[in-house]
């Protein structure tokens, strides 16, 4: 999928992974005894205790304050925000990641654009990711998972040769581990665009699909190689398969529509492009591509509407924002 479509940098990816693996690493905590009350005065008192570093006393009430509907109804939004912040801080201090994650989820749901909430989410998830990686290195240093984590770290630093070497070590001992050939293919493409690199990467992605036929990312990557080579039929096949394997894979619909349009199959391109703009309505590229498909199929009014949506989306996009359009 190339560097443009890589999902996140290593630490961010690790941080989100923590949400799913915290309990498997022994982080699940015994639920504390339910406080006698979680009404506003008790919540305010616990927030004050947390601010003074008395988290052991504060956390039981805070935990219930953010998890019980009755408590939420009794608290206004600002109190809920302060309680969630205090909960996350205390949970991290007391090494209770599951409670911290619950608080971060609440902040993400109810305060999705708050700068401070976004900051502590980034900070705490990164810290949890580091703890998890250290636990993995301590308890299973020779496992392929530890090797894979090391290889991903090399990738994040642009150290392609070292990353490839680690992935090759994994395959030497565990030939059928899913995802490794895909990552090798991605490493190859990261070295630069050339016919030789494309062919080598293609072999890795094809090998990945032999191990894991459900890997939509590998299918997409094969589609991208074909699209860049102007092999529209192959590109359409791979992008269609990627979209079927992962119906939420927005970029697969955009790339499929663009490939069909490049093959002069504008009527067939309309469907996937319509799907894309529904999934990613704020991307100007989707509206632009759909406008072209509409125009070439005689739907002038619809094309004009999409061009207007493209201009509006472009005006809203921050200057540094990157389009999801395949390059």
N, C-alpha and C positions, 0 to 999 in steps of 0.2 A: 504494500500500500504506500510505500515511499515515506520519506521523512515528513512530508506534508500531512499525511493521514495517520501518522503514528498517534496512538490515542493519548498518551501523556508522557511526561518525563518520568524517569525511574522512580524518584522519591514519591511523586504524586501517585503513581500507579501502586506503589507499595502501600502508601497510606490508605488508599481505597480498599486494597486487598485486606488490610487489617480488619475492616468491618466484618468480613466474612470468616476470618481465621482466628480472631482473638480467643474464642473459647477453646479452640483446638490446641492452643499453646499454653493452656492452663490459666488463662486470665479470668475465666468466669468466677464471679464472686458470690459468696453466700448472701442471699437477700437479708438485709437487716430487719430487725423487729420493727413492725409498723409503728410510727409515732402516734401519740394519742390524738394529735390534731395537725392538720396542714392548712389551717386558716391563715389569713394574711398576717396577723401579728407573729405567729410562729415562723412563717416564711421569712418575714423581715428580720426577725431575730437570727435565723440561721444564716441569712446573707451577711449580716454583720459579723457573726462568728467566723464565717469563711474569710471575710476581709481581714480578720485578725489572725488568720492562720490556724484557727481551731476547727479544722476540717472533720476531725473524728466526731465531734459533737454536732456539726452542722449537716453533714452529708445525709443521715437518715431522713430528716425532714425534707431536705432539698430534693432528694431522689423521688420521694413520693409526691412532692409538689409538682414535679414536671411529668409524672407518669400517671396520675390519677385524674380522671375527668372532673370529679367533684372539686378537686383542688384547683384545677385550671379555671373552672367556672368562677371560683371565688377570687381569683387573681386577675388584675387587669393585664394588658399586654406588656406594659413596661415592667411590671413585677415578674411576669413569666420570663421575660428576657433576662432580667437580672438573676433570677433563680437558675436559669439554664446556664448562664455564664459561670455562676458560682459553683454549680454542680460539676461542670466540665473541669474547672480549675481544681476543685477538691478531689475529684475522682482521679485525675492525673497525679496529684500529690500523693494519694493513698494507693496508687497502683491498682486502680479498678477500671481498666480500659472499657469494659462493657458499659458501665455507667457513663463514662465519658462519651462514648460513641452515641449512646441514647440521647444525651444532652445536645451533642452536635447535630444529630438528625433533627431534633426539635428546632434548633436554631436555623437549620437549612430550610425546613418546611415553613416556619412561621416568619422568619426574618431573612429571606433569601438574598437580599441585596445589601445587608448591613455590613459596612466595612470591617468593623471590629469582629463580628461573628465570622466573616470570611477569613480574617487574619488568624484567629485562634484555631479555626478548623484546619487551615493549612499547617499551622505550627504543631498542633497536637497530633494530627494524623501523621505528619512527618516523624514526630517523636515516637509514636506507636510503631511506625514502620521500622524505625531504627532498632527499637527494642525487639521486635519480632525477628529481624535479620540477625541480631546478636544471639538471640535464643537458638535460631536455626544453626548458626555457626558453632555454637557451644555444644548443642546436643547431637547434631548430625553433620559434622564438618565434611565428611566424605560423600554425602548423599548427592544425587544428581540435582536435587533441588538447590542445594548450596552452590553447586557449580553453576547452575543456571542463573542464580542471583548474581554471582560474580561476573558472569558473561554479560548480563544486562547492565551491570554497572560499567563495564568496559564500553558497551554500546552508548550509554548516556554520555560518556566522555569522548566519543568519537574514535575510540581505540579499536578499529575494526579488526585488525589482525589478531589482537588478544582475545576479542570476543569470539571470533571464528574458531580460534584454537580451543577455547573452553567448550564451545558447542560440539566440536569434533570429539573432544574427550568424552562428553556425555554419550554421544552416539556409539563410540567405541565400546562402551560398557553396557549401554542400554539402547539398542538400535531402534526400538519402537516407541520411544518416548514421544508423545504428541507435542507438537509445537516447535521442536528443535529445528527441523528442516525448514520450517517457515521462517524462523529467526535467522537461520543461515542465509536464506534467500534475501531477506531484508538487509542483512549485513553486506552482501555482495552488491546490491543495488546502491547502497550508501556510499560505496567506493567511487561512484560516478556512472554516468550513462554511457554505455558503449555496447556494441553488438555482442561482444564476448561476455560482458557482465550480465547482459539480459539473458543470454543463453544459459549461463551458469545458474543464474537465479531461477530461471524457468525450471530447470531440472530439480532444484531444491523444492520448489513449490509443488511440482508434480509428485515428488517423493512424499511430501507431507500429506498429500491427498490420498496416497496409498495407505498411509497409517491412519489418517483421520479424514474420511470422506466428508465430514460435516464442517470442515474448516472453511468458513465463508471468506475469511481474510486471504487464504491461499488462492481461492478461486478469483477473488477480486484482483489480486496481484497478477495472476496469469492474464486476466482481462486487460490490465493496464499495460502489460508488456505487449500484448497483441494490438491494443489500441495505438500505442506509440509507434508501432511498426506498420500501421495502416491496415492491419488484418481484421477487418470489421466483423466478418462472420465469426471468427474465433473469439473476438472481444465480446460480441453479443452473447455468445454461448456461455462464456465464463461469468459475465456480469449478471445474466439471467439466473444462473445457478447460485451465485452469491446472494442475490435478492431472495431466492426461494429458500435457501438455507437459513437466512437471517432477515425476516421481513422488516425489521427495524433498521437495516443497514442502508441509511439514506444515500450515501455516496454511490452505492451500487446502482440505484435508480437513476441518478444523474449521469453516471458514466454510461449506463445502458442507453439512455435517451440520446446522449451525444453521439454514441457509436452508431445508433440507428440513423440519426440525422446525417452523419458523415457518409453513411451508405445510401443516402438519398431515400431512406424509408421513413419519411416524415410522419405519415399517419401512424405507424407503429411506435414512433418516438413519443407521441403525445401522452400515452398512458403512463409510462414510467416517469416522465417529467412532471406530470400532474401529481403523481405520488410523491415525488421529491419536494415540490413546493408546499405540499401539505405537511410533510415532515420537517422541513426547514424553511419556513415562510420568510425568514429574515435574510436569506442569502440572495443577493441580486442576481447571481449567476443562474440560479434555477429559473427565475422569472424571464431572464433574457433568452435562455435556451428554449423555454416553452413558447415564448413569443415568436421565435423563429419557426418552430414546428407548427404553430397555429397559422402563421402567415403563409407558409408553404403548402398548407392544406386548405387554403381559402377562407380561413376563419379570421377575417380582418379585424372585426370588432374585439374578439377575444385577444388577438395579438396586441392591439392597442392597449387594452386593459393590462396585460402582462408587462408591457413596456413601462406603463405608468407605475406599476408595482415595483418594477426593477429600479426606477428612479427614486422612489420613496425609500426602498430598502437601502439603496446606496447612500442616500442622504443620512440615514440613521446609523450606518455602520461607522465605527470608530476608524480613524486613519490607519491604525496599526493592524486592523482586523484582516485576516487572510480569508479569501474565498474558499469555499469547499469545492470549487471547480477543479477537476483533475487537470494537472498541468501537462 
